[in-house]
Amino acid sequence: MFDVKAREGDFVETRNGSLFDVKGLVHPPKRVVAFIRYFPDERGERKRNGTSYGKVYSFSERYELLMRSYQGYLVYDHAFDETLCEVPDSDICRRYDPVERMIQLRNCRNLNSLEEMTLRLAERIKERSKIPWNAIGISGSVLVNLHKNGSDIDPIVYGSGNCKKVHLAMKEMLKEPGSLFNPYSVDELRALFGFRSKDTSMSFQQFLRTESKKACQGKFMGTDYFVRFIKDWEEVDEKYGDIQYKNVGHAKIHAVVADDSESIFTPCKYVIRDVTFVEGSGLELVREVASFRGRFCDQARKGDSIVAQGKVERVMNKKEGGEYLRLLIGNERSDYMVVV
């Protein structure tokens, strides 16, 4: 047994061969908040070391599988006031590090086509943004060697300064004629909407208006990519239990984004002002919209008017004192945030 220090974008493997993707940057002692992604399945399409694997993506499918086969990992967490999937350190046999996997790709002489494309994308990002190699990694199926033809590329960038440089570089490259990076077309966004709408409910026009402005996603040499931006360890001063989150219901609000400086990161946050409630009550103290899901990153800019729906949480800081309300989105299919 060993203490697992894991963060968003890492994967952990349990002793029965199941693979969980890690969520967030704050975890309880001796446990890791992570959700099932790949699991041994003789009918699975993905193969690694002679074992076939199945894959689940949507939260509803994940919870169904967890309830069926991993019920012991579903626990009520008092700090987050929510039932979460928390994998005990004692059940973890390996942590997959995105930066270490990128080093492997750079040193390997026998890459397959997707791995070559992944490395080429990372090289372009690094060269354009002038970030060091230890600030970029690869997550998703490539991280755990379960990719196949048609798999996405999921780069990760670490550190606030590096993330902002890469985000700016991505915006520039998406606009350049002849670039290997291309924004999604309307038809491609329609296909993405069909996939995302399984987890997030909104109209296609709302989806199109929101997603077409994002710099973190698109096509690289014809292959889908999504860049995830993560704060570095030394930038995260919250320890488990420092902040208590209390569920106080659900609401739909209208607000104006006052600060979007945390919007590109996972988890992301939007400081808001001029809040009015469309549904729900007692929301005069709502200060921010937050999410642990990458799809809500880069969703709105400072000054944008938004409508958002999700769970209202009371945030109580035990370390510094004080409390406020936030709207957490991404846990239910009915959760959303759109610019109006």
Protein Blocks (a to p, Z undefined) as FASTA:
>chain_A
ZZddddehiacddfkopacddedjbdcehiacdddfbdcdfkbmbdeehiacdddfbfml
mmmmmmmmmmmmpccdfklopacddddfklpcbdcdfklmmmmmmmpcbdcfklmmmmmm
mmmmmmmnopafklcccehjllnopacehiacddddehjklmmmmmmmmmmmmmpghiab
dcddfklmmmmmmmmmmmogcdfklmmmmmmmpckbcceehiacdddddddfklpmbdgh
kaccddebdcddddddfbfklmmpccdddddehiacfbdchilmpcbdcdfbfklgokbc
ehiacdddddddddddfkngpadddddehjamkbccddZZ
